Amino acid sequence: MSIHELSEQEIFRRKSLEELRSMGIEPYPAAEYNTDAFSTEIKENFKDGEEPRQVSVAGRIMMRRIMGKASFVELQDSKGRIQLYISRDDICPDENKDLYNVVFKKLLDIGDFIGVKGYVFRTQMGEISIHVQELIVLAKSLRPLPIVKYKDGVAYDAFEDPEMRYRQRYVDLVVNDGIKDIFVKRTKIFNSMRNFFNERGYIEVDTPVLQSIPGGAAARPFITHHNALDIPLYLRIANELYLKRLIVGGFEGVYEFSRNFRNEGMDRTHNPEFTAMEIYVSYKDYNWMMNFTEQLLEKICLDVLGTTEVKVGDNLISFKAPYRRVSMIDAIKENTGIDISGMNEDQLRGVCKQLHIEEDATMGKGKLIDEIFGAKCEGKYIQPTFITDYPIEMSPLCKQHRENPELTERFELMINGKEIANAYSELNDPIDQRERFEEQFKLSEKGDDEAMFIDQDFIRSLEYGMPPTSGMGIGMDRLVMLLTGQTSIQEVLFFPQMKPETF
């Protein structure tokens, strides 16, 4: 960027930068600056009448009021904000008042980082503050922050445009209250889940992101090329088949927080890059996994929020176990009045026409049923509900239902009208698995670009024997959305996917 493209403020700040250096003050010092306190902790532990506490803090200038020989500054650190009281005679005890008169009054700006040392006190207005005795410049901000100004109750210059906020998340985190808290809670959710699994003896593992076959889900993959091997590779769409290989290898239970990639559409609940957690436990079935899942989510809510009730938009959602359970066939019947059990492909197409649901020739029975459920049922389940017993055509990796061979032992957990978790009694019959993969291959030949590949090595692993196993995956971004009351996945991703900017 040339100097002629800069705004007036940016030109002024660059001149201030050079003036600081001309005074022998380095605006970006290399030396470590040691802090021993945070804003929130200082205010929480302050007690009137005690010996003044000496502290060293650092952060960003967010507001300042210069009043003759003294100034008040609002300093923002990683935990919150605290007021500083800066007296010219304290930070410049000798005759040279340049540090205050020139540096602080003219050369430091909102957004700059400073380090200060001083003692904690309460002002006459009752605000806990730091009386600054030493001040050092730590980093000069060359762009002005979009600080909100209020006039007649109206906010001006607020940093609210979603596209700007997602592109410049670093600014969003600085100026908008509550944004950082979303991501702090995100980390707490992950940690709570991890602790829940670890306490039960399950092992966290890593599996490949670059895969020769994109297996474990019905989705369109991203394709790349490995130059040294001269082969195509795929960014993983799921880690399921690798985790099952580890169950074959003798682990009782394994889990992974998996970064997955799907070359599909984007909306308020979908991003092409997302995080899923998958867990597989041997000698269990989907009934056990339903109990396990509702215990897990109830525990996470209590750990992170201190309650099992969460407000999402107009809905108050209770994560208190147990959750309702309803079969997919019954869910469709409940919401449409149509019983699709036993219907063939042509009959299902007729149901789609009757319900005004779009369908095409590439869709088999599983896809048609999925379209019906998605269009007429999914959005109706606000409170946590297990949708169970999916038709076999929809679940190529799932064990056949023990009572009805047309169904599988599968559930999806619906909350606030969206799928949060997906789980199976895992298919461990290698002959049945090969036949299911071959049916998927036929769908791909019809033009279904989300149909699964045939993974010969995975079938070989099953031929060595996999014990009865239940597996479950949770969309972590959607779970974070729920527990932080957000309605868009972009709000819980630091840097959601967007079209590149033109500079």
N, C-alpha and C positions, 0 to 999 in steps of 0.2 A: 504494500500500500504506500503510495507516495504521499508527501506532506500535504499536497494540494487536495487530496481526497479526505483529509481528516476534518472532523468537526471542530468548531471553535474550542470546545472543552478539551478535546484530545490534543489539540495544538498547545493549549495552555498547560496541560499536564506534562507534556514532553519538555516544555521549557522549564517547568518546575523541577523535573528530573535532572536536567543539566545544571540548573542553579544549585541544587543540593550537592551535586558532585563538585561544583566549583568552590563550595564552602568546605569541602573535605568530608562530606557526609555521603557514604555509599548507600544508595537506595535499595540495594539488594545484597546485604552483607552475607558473607559465607559462614561466619561463626555461628555456632549453636547458641540458641537462646533458651535458657532453662526456665520453665514455669513450674509453679508448685501449687496452683489452685485453679479452679474453674468458677465461672460466674455463678452458676446455680448453687454450687457447694458453699461458696462464700456467703451468699444470702441465707441459705438454710441454717448455717452454723453460727451466724452472728448473734451475739447476746449483748444487750446494752449494759454498760457498767463494767465490762471486762477490760483487761489490758488490751489496747489496740493491737490487732494482729497484722504482722507484716506479710505481704503477699507479692508474688511475681506472676503476672498474667500477660497473655498476648492475644491479639485478635484484630478484627477489622473495625475501622471507624465507620459507624452507621449514622451518627448525628453529632453535631457540635453547636454550642452556643458560646460565642466569645463575648465576654462582659468586662471590658477594660483589661485589668491585670490578671484576670482569672477566666477560666473556660470550663464548661461542662461538656463531656464527650460521652456518647453511648458506644460502648465497645462490645462487639459480638465475637464470642469464641465458639468452640465446637458444641458447647452445651446450652448457651443462651446469651443473654445480654446483661451488662452491668454498667452503671454510671461511673465515670471518672471525674474527679475534680482536679484541675490543673491550675496551679498558681505560678505566675511568671517568676516570682522570687524563689520558689522552691526548686524549680528545675534549672534556674539560672542564678545561683546564689552570688556570683561575682558581678562585676560591673558590666560584663558582656551579656546583653540580653538577646543576642541574635537567634539562639535556639528557639526562643518563644516568639519574638517579634517577626522574624523572617520565616523560620521553618514552620512553626505551628500556625501562625495567623495567615501565611501566604502560600506556603509550599506543600502543606499536607492537605489532602482532600478526603471526602467521604469515599470509602472503599479501600483506602490505604491500610496496610498492616503495621501495627506498632507493638512494642513490648514496653510494659511499665512495671515499676516497683513502687510500693507505697504501703500505707496502712489503711485498714477498713474502718469506716465510721458511718454514722447516720447524720444526714444533713438536717437543717432546720425544717425542711419540708417533709422529713421522715423517710427519705429514700436512702437505703444502704448503698454506700459508694466507696470508691478507693481514692484516697488523697495521694496523688502521684508525687513522688520524690525524684524518680528517674524515668526518662523516656528515651526510647531508641526507635529509629525507623527500621522496619523489617522488610517491607516490600511496597513499592509504589504502584498504584493502580492507574493505568493509562487510559482506561475507558470509564466513563461515569456510570454508576449503578442506576437502574431505573427506580429511584426512590419514590414512593407514593406520596403525593401531596393532597391535602384535603382543603376544600373551600366550600362553605355553605353545605356541608354534609356530603359533597360529591368527591370521589377519588379521581385524581388525575395522575397520568404516567404510571398506572399500575401495570405490572408485568403479568398480564392475564391471558394473552393470546396463546391458545394451546400449541400451535405450531412453533412459536418462538420459545415457549417454555420447554418443549421436548427437545428442540435443537440445542438450546442453551441451558441445559439442566443445571449447569454450574451457577448460572445467574438465578434461576428459579429457586435453588436451594438457599441462596444467600438472602433473597429479598422477600420470599413468600413464607409466611408462618405455616407450620404444620407439614410442609413437604418433607423435611428431613425425618420427621417422626414416622411417616409412612415407611421409609426405608429402614429405620431402626426396628420397627415392628416386623418388617420382612425378615430381617436377620434373626430376631427372636423366635419367629415362627419356625424357621429352618432349625434353629438350635433346639427348640422344644421337641420337634419331631425326631431329630437325631438322638436326643437323649432318651426318648420313649423307646426307640429301637435298640439302642445300645444297652439299656437296662435289661432288655429281654435276651441279650446275647447274640443279636444279629450283627452281621459284619458289613461295614461300608466298603464298597469296592469301586473300581474304575474300569470302564469298558471302552472299546474303540469308538471314536467319533467319525473317523474315516472308515467306511465299510465297503467291501466289494459287492455286497448285496444289501439293499436297504430293507431290512425285515422288521417284524414286530408290530406293524400297524398298517392300516390301509391309508396311504397318503402319497402325494406326489413329491419325489425327492429333489434336492439340488444335486447336480452332477458336476464333477470336476475331473481333472486328468492328472495322473501321477507320471511325471516325465521319466524318472529312472526306471520304473517297471513297465512303462508304456501301457498302462491299463486305465480304464475309467474307474473312478471311485465316487462314492455317494456320501454326503453328509447324513448322519444318522437321523432317521425319523423316529426311532425308538430303540431302547437298549434291551428289550425283553428277551430276545433269543440268546444273547450272551449271558444274561443273568441265569437263565435256565440251564445253560451249559455248566455253570458253576454249581447248581444244585445236583446235576449229574455227577460232577466231580466230588461231591461229598459234603458240601457246606449245608448246614441245617437251615440257615436263613441269610439272605444277602439283600442289600439295598444300595441304591445309587441315586444321587441327585444329578440328573442327566440333562445336559444342554442339547436340545433337539432342534431340528431344522426341517420345515415343510414348505415346499414351494407352492404356496396356495394363497388365497385371498387374505386381506387384512380388514379387520373391523374392530369394534370395541372389545371383543373377547379373543381376538386372534392376532398374533404377531408371528412372522415367519421364523423367528428365533425365540425359543421359549424354554422354560425349565420344568421338567417333570421329575417326580420321585417315583421309582418303582421298587417294590419289595416282593420277594418270593420266599415262602416258608414251606419246608417239606412236611409231609404227613398232615396237611391241613386241607380244608375245602372252602368253598365260597361262603358257606354258612358261618364258619369260624371267622372268615375274613370280614364279614359284615359286622360282627361283634367287635372285632379288633379295630375296624375303621372308626366306628362311632365312639369307642373309648379313646382312640387317638385324637380325634377332633375335639372332643369335650375337654381333654387334658390340655391341648394347645390353647384353646380359648381361655381356660383358667390361668395358664402360665403367662400368656401374653396380655390378656385384657382384664383378668380378675373376675370375669363373668362369662356365662354361656350364652348371653343374649347380645346380638349385634344388630345395629340399625343400618340397613342398606337402602338408601332412597326412602321410600314410604313404608318399607317392609321391616318388621322386627323379627329377626330370625333366631330361633332357639337351637343351639347345638347340644342341648342336653340329651343324652341317650335315654331310651332307645329311639330309633328312627322308624318311620313307617316303611313297610315293604309291600310292593305291588308288582305283579308280573307285567312284562311288556304287552302281552296280548290283552290283559285286563285293563292296562292303562289306555290302550287304543280304544277298547270297547267303552271304557269309562268316559272318554272325552269325545268320541265320535258316534257312539251307539252301534258301531260295526264290529262284528266278531270276525277277525281275519284268520283264525286258527284253521289250518288245513287248506287254505287257499293256494292255488298255483300262481304262476307268474302272470298269466293273462287275467286272472281274477283280481290280482293286486293292482294291475294297471287300470282295471275298471274302477277299483276303489279310488285310485288317485284321480281319475277323471271326475268321479262323483264328488270328491272333496276339493276339486279345482287345484290339485297339486301337480306341478310340472314333472314330467318323467320323459325318458328317452330310451332308445333301443339298447344303449350300452348297460342299462341297469338290470341286474338280476333280482331274484327275490329279496335277498338281503338288503340291497340298496333301496328297493321300493318300500320295504317295511320301515327302513331307517328314515326315508323321506316322509312317510306318513306320521311317524312318531315325532320327528323334528318339527313338522309343520303344525300339528294339531295337539301335541301333548307336552312336549318338553318345557315350554314356557309356563305351564300351569303349576309346576311343582316348585313352590317357593320355600316351604319348610323342608329340611333334609329328608329325602325319600329315596330308598333303594328301589330302582327299577330292575326286576330280576327276570331270569329265564328267557333269554333272547333266542329267536329262531336260529337254527344251526347255520343257515346261509350267511348270517351276519358275523359269525365268530369262528374263523378258521383255526384259531389257536386254543380253542376252549373245549373242555370235556363235554361229551354228550350227556344230557340230563339223565339221571338214574331212573326216572319214572316216565319220561316222554322223549323218545328218540328224535323227535322233530325239533327239540329245544336243546339249549346248552345251559350249563351251570355258570351263569355270568350275571353280574350286576353292574349297573352304573348308578352312582350317587348323584342325584339332582338336587341342587340348592339354588334358590333364587332364579329358577328357570334355566339353569345351565348345568352341564355335566362337570362335576368336580373330580370324581374318581371312577375308575373302570377296573373290574376285577373278575377273575375266573377261578373255577376249579380247572387247573391247567391240563390240557390234553397231553398225555404221556404215552399214548399208543402210537408207535412210529408208522405203522401201516395206515392207520386212520389219518395221521398227520400228512403223509404223502398224498393221500387221496384228496384231502382238503386243499393242499397246495395246488394240486392239478386242477381242481375246480376254479381256484383263483386265477390260474394261468389261462383257462378258457375265457374268463371274464376280461383279462387283459387283451386277449385276441379280439374280443368284441369291441375294444376301444376304451375300456375302463382303465384310465391311467393311474388309478389309486389301488388297483388290485395288487396283492402281495406277490413277490418273487418266490420261486422255489429255492429254498436254502438247503442244498444237499448235505452240507456239513452238519447243520442243525438236526436233520433227520438221522444222520449217522450217530450223533451224540445220543439221541433218544433210543437208538437200537442197542446202546450199551446199558440202557435202563435208567429211567428217572422215577424216583418215588412219587407217590401222590403228593401234589403240591398245589398251593394256592398262591396266586400273584395278584398284586394290586398296584395301580398307578394313580397318582394324584397330579393334576395340573397345578403346580405351585403358584404360578402367577394369578390364576383365578382364585385360589384359596386366599392369597394375600389381598386381592381385591375385596373379597367378602369380609375379611377380618379387619380391614381398614376402612370399610364403607365406601369404596370406590366403584364406579360404574364403567370405567374404561381401563383396559389393560395397560395403555400407555402411561397411566398415572402410577403404576407400580413397577415399571421398568425404568432404570436410570436413563437409558438411551434407546428408546424404541426405534424400529426401522423407519426411515423416511427417505424420500427422494433427496439426492444430494443437492446442496446449495450451489448456486453459480456465483462465483466471486469476481 
